[in-house]
Structure formats: structure tokens, C-alpha cells
């Protein structure tokens, strides 16, 4: 596995698309926020970058776009989300699309917030053409079909009526609901067998039927799997804070990169475009 830094320093003109997942950003983990800003700086340094995909769980919790949009100008100046918005907008102006997919933590994210930086919401499954192959992109939680309780919960929470109900609650009540759900999730996960929280093999085979490869996050188990005899399943990694007690802690994540011939105008028409998992590290 190559490092993202290696791609930037030795092959910057070949990196066309970057795919990340499971950042779980929050004001309680400023190191992860700083690492994301560092990645955006790297993306801004890539002259041929066309797209940045965020495949769910961008945030640890998202209680509604109005949590930020209702802030006054002075409050926004001090808010931890503002530097992210500014840098993402700069990336969009540079010509790079920012495509955001819902995860199980931030399913209330909507267009109003994405419009602040020119981002676009995409929905799973999303088909990405890389070279002559089609990749199916999704967050990954829908593939964990052995977890029956979670799938029932997911179905309820993804319902538009449920989301309307939540968004019409006061922020205080939404915070209380989110905290109650977080505690219950932690308790449930502590008692679940490990395999239940991973993807189901039959669900993977069904998902990949009409694609050449499957790419997802959610499980926090980055790897490359042989899904079928001729198809692969790529798993992005979560963003992890390492050596947190040292003077310069490190954030590490396994992300995706689409590379192509630097002489080709774009990766969409390049037959030589390739996908690879790379390791991203940031000192924060």
C-alpha cells in the first residue's frame, strides 16, 4: 500500500479522484478536524484533481443543517465547521467536485449545508466509472444484514417522515435523542459478536452483481477482499488518532485514490485509470 504523501510528491499530475469515509469529525476531536484540513490542503496541491468523495460518517453526529445555518455571523466566525467550509469552497472553485454521501451517523445532512461550499449530495448505490470498470460506491452499513436490529433501525431513521419529525424538534431535544441513541448503540455493540457488525457475504455478492468492483467504508476494517472469482471489494478505513499523548499526535486513515495518465485530459476518458487504496497520515 502506497502513502498518499508519495502520490503527492512523486505523481501529483496523476491523482484525479480521492475517496474518503468515516472521519467522524466533531469539536471534541480537534485532531481529526485538523487532519481533514490537512487533506484538503493536499487536495488543493494536486493540479489534476477532479473529485473528492466523502462516503458517509463525515461527522460523528449531524443533528440538522440548521444547527450551523441558524448561527449569527459572529457565531460562525468561532464555529469549528467554518474553516472546513472555507477550504472546501476553495477546492470547489479550483475545479474539484465535492460529492457527499450519507452514513449512519450523518443521515440528516442535507443540501443546505452542502450548498455553502458548492458540494453535491449523492445517494447509494453510486456508480463510478474508473477506466473500463464500474465501481459501486456505498457507505457500507446496508451490507451488514446479519445485524437485524440495526437494519430495522436504519429503515426507520432513513424514512423521510422520521427525519421530518426529528428536524422539527428543538435542538435541545435533538441533542438528547442523539445522546440516548449513542449510548444505546454502544451498549448493543458491546454485546454483539464481531462478525455481525461486518458485511454479509451474500449481501456483497448481490450488491456487486452489476458492477466490476465494490467500494465502501463503515466497518472500520480497511482491506481488499476477493468478493467473487473476478471481482474485488475495497474497504476504506476510519480516521484514527495515534500516539495521542505525544507532543505531535498522528492521524492515520486508509483512503482511496484514482490515478490516470498525466497526458490524458481527464480520468473519465482515460482507459488507463486505476483505483488503489493508500495510507494517509497527518501530524496534528
Secondary structure, 3 states (H helix, E strand, C coil): CEEHHHHHHHCHHHEEEEEECCCCECCCCHHHHHHHHHHHHHHHCCCCCCEEEEECCCECCCCCCHHHHCCCHHHHHHCCCHHHHHHHHHHHHCCCEEEEECCCCCCCCCHHHHCCCCCEEECCCEEEEECCEEEEEECCHHHCCCCHHHHHHHHHHCCHHHHHHHHCCCHHHHHHHHHHHHHHHHHHHHCCCHHHHCCCHHHHHHHCCCCCEEEECCCCCCEEEECCCCCEEEECCCCEEECCCCCCCEEEEEEEEEECCCCCCCCCCCCCCEEEEEEEEEEC
